[in-house]
Amino acid sequence: MTALQIGDPAPLIFGTTRNGEPYLEDPQGVRHILLLAFFKESCAASRRILPALERLHQAYRTDHWRLLGIGQDPPETLQEMARKFQISFPLIADRDFQTSRSYRLTHVPTLFLISPGGQIQRILIGFHREELEDLSRTLARSLSQEPQPITQAEDPPLQPA
């Protein structure tokens, strides 16, 4: 669970890029849809969701939305994960859990869909195949595009966080 609710303002995002650079973003100033994906390398559900998120990232190539992965791992581990899972979306290391605490995480993976202007629009916890497909449909509708599948037939229906 998370104590943040739909409609709440999204907190600041702090971290370190895969290249070791400091990162700070205020979702309140964002003018596009933002999907935050919190994960950890040691979590099986996190490792399962990353390929689906990459497919989501590839399916909707437009400047009207952005996917940001926030890993609870060092930048070096994120580099390794990006290679292993062929991730092309940005990954931020949350080593001191500052952003995770701001978002009041209790489980990973947790996804936050944030509307332009910075309000939390949707929260997904764990790997739920149908919820991920619904997220893809929601994003497609918001972007006036055709929905694309992002999970695979061999994915389990559910893998808890």
C-alpha positions as CSV (number, residue, x, y, z in Angstrom):
1,M,0.0,0.0,0.0
2,T,0.9,3.6,-0.2
3,A,-0.5,6.4,2.0
4,L,-0.7,8.8,-1.0
5,Q,-4.1,8.7,-2.7
6,I,-5.5,9.5,-6.1
7,G,-5.9,13.3,-6.4
8,D,-2.9,14.0,-4.1
9,P,-0.1,16.3,-5.4
10,A,2.9,14.2,-6.5
11,P,6.0,14.9,-4.3
12,L,9.4,16.0,-5.5
13,I,11.6,13.4,-7.2
14,F,15.2,13.2,-5.9
15,G,17.9,10.8,-6.9
16,T,21.0,10.1,-9.0
17,T,21.1,9.3,-12.7
18,R,22.7,6.1,-14.0
19,N,25.7,8.3,-14.8
20,G,26.0,9.5,-11.2
21,E,24.6,13.0,-11.7
22,P,22.2,14.4,-9.1
23,Y,18.5,14.5,-10.2
24,L,15.6,16.7,-9.0
25,E,12.2,17.1,-10.6
26,D,9.0,18.7,-9.4
27,P,6.0,16.9,-10.9
28,Q,3.9,20.0,-10.1
29,G,5.6,21.8,-13.0
30,V,5.3,19.0,-15.5
31,R,3.1,19.7,-18.6
32,H,2.8,16.1,-19.7
33,I,1.7,12.8,-18.3
34,L,4.3,11.2,-16.1
35,L,4.5,7.6,-15.1
36,L,6.8,6.8,-12.1
37,A,7.8,3.2,-11.7
38,F,9.5,2.3,-8.4
39,F,11.3,-1.0,-8.3
40,K,14.2,-2.9,-6.7
41,E,16.6,-5.3,-8.4
42,S,16.1,-8.0,-5.7
43,C,12.3,-8.0,-6.2
44,A,10.9,-10.7,-8.6
45,A,7.8,-8.7,-9.4
46,S,10.0,-5.7,-10.2
47,R,12.1,-7.7,-12.6
48,R,8.9,-9.0,-14.2
49,I,7.4,-5.5,-14.7
50,L,10.4,-3.9,-16.3
51,P,10.1,-5.5,-19.7
52,A,6.3,-4.6,-19.8
53,L,7.3,-1.0,-18.9
54,E,9.8,-1.0,-21.7
55,R,7.1,-2.2,-24.1
56,L,4.8,0.6,-22.8
57,H,7.6,3.1,-23.4
58,Q,8.2,1.9,-27.0
59,A,4.4,1.6,-27.8
60,Y,3.7,5.3,-27.2
61,R,6.5,7.4,-28.7
62,T,5.4,11.0,-28.1
63,D,6.4,14.0,-26.2
64,H,3.1,14.1,-24.3
65,W,4.1,11.5,-21.7
66,R,7.2,10.3,-20.0
67,L,8.2,7.1,-18.1
68,L,10.7,7.5,-15.3
69,G,12.0,4.4,-13.4
70,I,13.1,4.9,-9.8
71,G,15.3,2.1,-8.6
72,Q,16.0,1.5,-4.9
73,D,19.5,0.4,-6.0
74,P,22.9,2.1,-6.7
75,P,23.4,3.6,-10.1
76,E,25.8,0.8,-11.1
77,T,23.0,-1.8,-10.5
78,L,20.6,0.3,-12.6
79,Q,23.2,0.4,-15.4
80,E,23.3,-3.4,-15.2
81,M,19.5,-3.7,-15.2
82,A,19.2,-1.4,-18.1
83,R,21.5,-3.6,-20.2
84,K,19.9,-6.9,-19.0
85,F,16.3,-5.7,-19.7
86,Q,17.2,-3.4,-22.6
87,I,15.6,-0.4,-20.9
88,S,15.6,2.8,-22.9
89,F,13.6,4.9,-20.5
90,P,15.4,7.0,-17.8
91,L,16.3,5.3,-14.5
92,I,17.0,7.2,-11.3
93,A,18.7,5.7,-8.3
94,D,16.9,6.3,-5.0
95,R,19.7,4.9,-2.8
96,D,18.8,6.8,0.3
97,F,15.1,6.2,-0.3
98,Q,14.3,9.9,-0.1
99,T,11.8,9.7,-3.0
100,S,10.4,6.4,-1.9
101,R,9.7,7.9,1.6
102,S,8.1,11.0,0.0
103,Y,5.8,8.7,-2.0
104,R,5.2,6.6,1.2
105,L,6.0,3.3,-0.5
106,T,5.5,0.1,1.3
107,H,6.0,-2.3,-1.6
108,V,7.8,-2.4,-5.0
109,P,7.0,-2.3,-7.8
110,T,4.6,0.6,-7.4
111,L,3.5,2.8,-10.3
112,F,2.2,6.3,-10.1
113,L,0.4,7.8,-13.1
114,I,0.7,11.6,-12.7
115,S,-1.4,14.0,-14.7
116,P,-0.1,17.2,-16.3
117,G,0.1,19.6,-13.4
118,G,1.2,17.0,-10.9
119,Q,-1.8,15.2,-9.5
120,I,-1.7,11.5,-8.8
121,Q,-4.2,9.9,-11.2
122,R,-3.6,6.2,-10.6
123,I,-1.6,3.9,-8.4
124,L,-0.6,0.3,-9.2
125,I,1.2,-2.0,-6.8
126,G,2.8,-5.3,-7.8
127,F,2.6,-7.0,-11.2
128,H,-1.1,-7.4,-12.3
129,R,-1.3,-8.2,-16.0
130,E,-4.8,-6.9,-16.5
131,E,-4.1,-3.7,-14.6
132,L,-1.0,-3.1,-16.7
133,E,-3.1,-3.6,-19.9
134,D,-5.7,-1.2,-18.6
135,L,-2.9,1.3,-17.9
136,S,-1.8,0.9,-21.5
137,R,-5.4,1.5,-22.7
138,T,-5.7,4.6,-20.4
139,L,-2.5,6.0,-21.7
140,A,-3.5,5.3,-25.3
141,R,-6.8,7.1,-24.8
142,S,-5.1,10.1,-23.2
143,L,-2.7,10.3,-26.1
144,S,-5.4,9.7,-28.8
145,Q,-3.6,6.5,-29.9
146,E,-4.6,2.9,-30.5
147,P,-4.0,0.7,-27.4
148,Q,-1.0,-1.6,-27.6
149,P,-0.5,-4.8,-25.5
150,I,2.4,-4.6,-23.1
151,T,2.3,-7.9,-21.3
152,Q,3.0,-11.3,-22.8
153,A,1.0,-14.5,-22.8
154,E,3.6,-16.3,-20.6
155,D,3.3,-13.6,-17.9
156,P,1.4,-14.7,-14.8
157,P,-1.9,-12.9,-14.2
158,L,-0.5,-11.7,-10.8
159,Q,2.8,-11.4,-9.1
160,P,2.4,-9.6,-5.7
161,A,4.8,-7.0,-4.6
